[in-house]
Amino acid sequence: MILVVDDNKEILHMLRVILEYNKFRVITAISGKDAINILSEMESPPDLIISDILMPDVDGYQLFQAISKTPQLNLIPFIFLTAKSSPEDIRFGKMLGVDDYVTKPFKEEDLLAIIEGKLARKKKGIQIKEKLDILVSAMDIRILPSISEEEKHNVIMVYVKWDDRTGPRLKKHYPMNIKIPISIKDIGTQLFQAAVTIYGQEKFTKAEDVLLYIDNIKRRGYILFDTFPDPEVRGGETQFMLGLIAPNINYLESRQVKKVFEDISIYIKKREDWSIKQYWERCIEILSSPPV
């Protein structure tokens, strides 16, 4: 089954006709919000999701972020089908971890080829996982941690704060002397802008987080986006972001890192000092320790 999400009813109808003619079962949603409601009521998740980006209420980026945070849904192949075709748009979609990006207008045969490829890869991945699960169970092998001892020096923690005059401003990072293709400042800005794109800049009632893939440096990133009241700035609140960049971060580890970041957030909201090295070491322990 394929879930297709688009607020243009003509495009939605056209996609349904194309897919059903090619023997796919199709379910449609007219917005990201509608898609989330449909997914919450489905007994089993769809095999693939195709979504537009520009939609009211919940757009494609927000839909993908919501799915990425849901363990039962975050492995579903996700394709953006959109008129947003600038290199920056495509780069951002890939950075989030979207499986593919198809621009409108599209050729029917190209879309079908991409869909078939994603479904075949998903099927193969499931088969491999099943075989590995059997092997691990039989041999009582413990799952390896995300990073090795040698990769610890490639893990970066950043703290970025919004400044009304200069925009995203890197306040802290650790380690200080790490070497990567682009500057830590640029990465911090990139991640902050990703958070703003996903969540907007309206007032927040709670912290939001996302686990994503940073395409231009080929690493995983986990970010927590939050605010604190600040009567001295426009809007009455200051936004900030904590980020962890590593060769790999899995979903379960991101839940543990979130607790670390929530501890840091308490200090930030109280305007109290905190040691980034201390919390970086806690995150390193999470990523380098096998699950119990």
C-alpha positions in Angstrom: 0.0 0.0 0.0 1.2 3.5 -0.9 0.1 6.6 1.0 0.0 9.7 -1.2 -0.2 13.2 0.4 -1.0 16.4 -1.6 -3.3 19.3 -1.1 -3.9 19.5 -4.9 -6.8 17.2 -5.6 -6.1 17.0 -9.3 -2.5 15.8 -8.7 -3.8 13.4 -6.0 -6.3 11.9 -8.4 -3.7 11.6 -11.2 -1.3 9.8 -8.8 -4.0 7.4 -7.7 -4.9 6.5 -11.3 -1.2 6.0 -12.2 -0.5 3.8 -9.2 -3.7 1.8 -9.2 -3.2 1.1 -13.0 0.2 -0.3 -12.0 -1.4 -2.7 -9.4 -0.6 -0.7 -6.3 -3.1 -0.2 -3.5 -3.4 3.5 -2.8 -4.7 5.6 0.1 -4.7 9.4 -0.2 -4.5 12.4 2.2 -5.1 16.0 1.4 -2.6 17.4 3.9 0.1 16.4 6.3 -2.3 16.7 9.2 -4.8 14.4 7.4 -1.9 11.9 6.7 -0.9 11.8 10.4 -4.5 11.1 11.4 -4.8 8.3 8.7 -1.5 6.8 9.9 -2.6 6.8 13.5 -5.7 4.8 12.6 -4.1 2.2 10.2 -3.7 -1.3 11.6 -0.5 -1.8 9.6 1.7 1.0 8.1 1.9 1.7 4.4 4.8 0.3 2.4 5.8 3.7 1.0 4.8 7.4 1.4 4.8 10.0 -1.4 4.3 13.6 -0.2 4.2 17.1 -1.5 6.1 19.7 0.6 4.1 22.9 0.4 0.8 22.2 2.2 -1.2 24.1 4.8 -1.2 23.3 8.5 1.4 20.5 8.5 3.7 20.6 5.5 5.8 17.8 4.0 8.9 18.5 6.1 6.8 18.4 9.3 5.1 15.2 8.2 8.4 13.6 7.6 9.7 14.8 11.0 6.6 13.3 12.7 7.1 10.0 11.0 10.8 9.9 11.8 10.0 10.3 15.5 7.6 7.3 15.5 9.3 3.9 15.9 6.5 2.1 14.0 6.8 4.4 11.0 10.4 5.7 10.7 11.6 2.9 8.4 8.9 3.6 5.7 10.5 4.8 2.5 9.5 8.4 2.0 9.6 10.3 -1.3 9.1 14.1 -1.7 7.2 14.9 -4.9 7.2 18.7 -5.2 7.8 21.7 -7.4 10.5 22.9 -4.9 13.4 22.0 -7.1 16.2 24.4 -6.1 19.5 22.8 -5.1 19.0 24.1 -1.5 15.5 22.5 -1.3 16.9 19.1 -2.6 19.9 19.3 -0.2 17.6 20.1 2.7 15.3 17.1 1.9 18.3 14.8 1.7 19.8 16.2 4.9 16.6 15.3 6.7 17.0 11.7 5.5 14.3 11.5 2.9 14.7 8.5 0.6 14.2 10.4 -2.7 13.2 13.7 -4.2 11.1 13.9 -7.4 10.3 17.2 -8.9 7.2 18.3 -10.7 6.5 17.9 -13.6 7.7 14.2 -13.6 7.7 11.4 -16.1 5.4 8.5 -15.0 8.0 5.9 -15.8 10.6 7.7 -13.7 8.3 7.9 -10.7 7.4 4.2 -11.0 11.0 3.2 -11.3 11.9 5.0 -8.1 8.9 3.5 -6.3 9.8 0.0 -7.4 13.4 0.5 -6.4 12.5 1.8 -2.9 10.1 -1.1 -2.3 12.6 -3.7 -3.5 15.3 -2.2 -1.2 12.8 -2.2 1.7 11.9 -5.8 1.1 15.6 -6.8 0.9 16.3 -4.9 4.1 13.5 -6.7 5.9 14.9 -10.1 4.7 18.4 -9.2 5.9 17.1 -8.0 9.2 15.1 -11.2 9.8 18.2 -13.3 9.0 20.4 -11.2 11.3 17.8 -11.4 14.1 17.9 -15.2 13.8 21.7 -15.3 13.7 22.0 -12.9 16.7 19.4 -14.9 18.7 21.1 -18.2 17.9 24.6 -17.0 18.8 23.6 -14.6 21.6 25.6 -11.8 20.0 25.3 -8.3 21.5 24.5 -5.5 19.2 27.5 -3.2 18.6 27.4 0.4 19.7 27.1 3.2 17.1 30.6 4.5 17.3 34.0 2.8 17.9 36.8 3.9 20.2 38.5 5.5 17.3 35.4 7.5 16.2 34.9 9.3 19.5 37.0 12.2 18.4 34.5 12.7 15.4 31.5 13.4 17.7 30.6 17.1 18.0 28.3 18.8 20.4 27.0 22.3 19.6 24.9 24.9 21.3 23.3 27.5 19.0 21.3 30.5 20.2 19.1 32.8 18.1 20.3 36.4 18.0 17.8 39.1 16.7 20.6 41.0 15.0 22.8 38.2 13.6 20.5 35.2 13.4 21.8 31.7 14.6 24.9 32.2 16.7 27.2 29.4 17.8 27.7 29.8 21.6 29.5 26.6 22.5 31.0 23.5 20.8 33.1 20.6 21.8 35.7 19.3 20.9 37.4 22.6 20.0 40.0 21.4 17.5 38.0 18.9 15.4 38.7 18.9 11.7 35.7 18.5 9.3 35.0 19.7 5.7 33.0 22.7 6.8 33.2 25.0 9.9 31.4 24.2 13.1 29.7 27.6 12.9 28.3 26.7 9.5 27.1 23.3 10.8 25.4 24.9 13.8 23.7 27.4 11.5 22.6 24.7 9.1 21.1 22.6 11.9 19.4 25.6 13.5 17.8 26.5 10.1 16.7 22.9 9.7 14.9 23.1 13.1 13.3 26.4 12.1 12.2 25.0 8.8 10.6 22.0 10.5 9.0 23.8 13.5 8.7 27.4 12.4 9.5 30.3 14.7 6.2 30.6 16.6 6.0 30.3 20.4 6.7 26.9 21.8 4.9 25.1 24.6 7.5 22.2 24.7 10.9 21.2 23.3 11.0 19.5 19.9 13.6 17.1 18.6 14.6 15.3 15.4 17.2 12.7 14.3 18.4 13.4 10.8 21.2 12.8 8.2 23.5 15.6 7.3 24.3 15.0 3.7 27.1 17.4 3.1 29.3 15.9 5.8 27.8 12.3 5.7 27.0 12.2 9.4 24.0 11.8 11.7 22.7 14.7 13.7 20.4 14.8 16.6 18.9 18.2 17.6 16.7 19.5 20.4 15.0 22.8 19.7 13.6 24.8 22.6 12.9 28.4 23.9 12.9 30.3 27.1 11.0 33.5 28.0 13.0 36.7 27.3 11.2 40.1 27.5 14.2 41.9 26.1 13.9 40.3 22.6 11.4 40.4 19.8 8.6 38.0 20.4 9.3 37.7 24.1 11.3 34.5 23.9 14.8 33.3 22.8 15.2 30.2 20.8 18.1 27.8 21.1 19.3 24.5 19.8 21.5 21.7 21.1 23.0 19.4 18.6 25.0 16.2 18.5 26.8 15.2 15.3 28.3 11.8 15.0 29.3 9.1 12.4 26.1 7.3 13.5 23.3 7.7 16.1 20.5 5.2 16.2 16.9 6.0 17.4 17.3 4.4 20.9 20.5 6.3 21.5 18.8 9.5 20.5 16.2 9.0 23.2 19.0 8.8 25.8 20.8 11.9 24.3 17.5 13.7 24.6 17.5 13.2 28.3 21.1 14.7 28.4 20.0 17.7 26.4 16.9 18.2 28.6 19.3 18.4 31.6 21.3 21.1 29.7 18.2 23.0 28.8 17.4 23.5 32.5 20.7 25.3 33.0 20.2 27.4 29.8 16.7 28.4 30.8 18.0 29.4 34.3 20.8 31.4 32.6 23.3 29.3 34.6 26.7 28.1 33.3 27.2 24.5 32.3 30.2 22.4 31.1 29.8 21.3 27.5 32.7 18.9 27.9 31.0 17.1 30.7 27.8 16.5 28.7 29.7 15.6 25.6 31.4 12.8 27.6 27.9 11.6 28.7 26.8 11.5 25.1 30.0 9.7 24.1 29.3 7.0 26.7 25.8 6.5 25.2 27.0 6.2 21.6 30.0 3.9 22.5 28.4 1.6 25.0 26.6 -1.6 23.8 22.9 -1.7 24.8 22.2 -3.7 27.9 
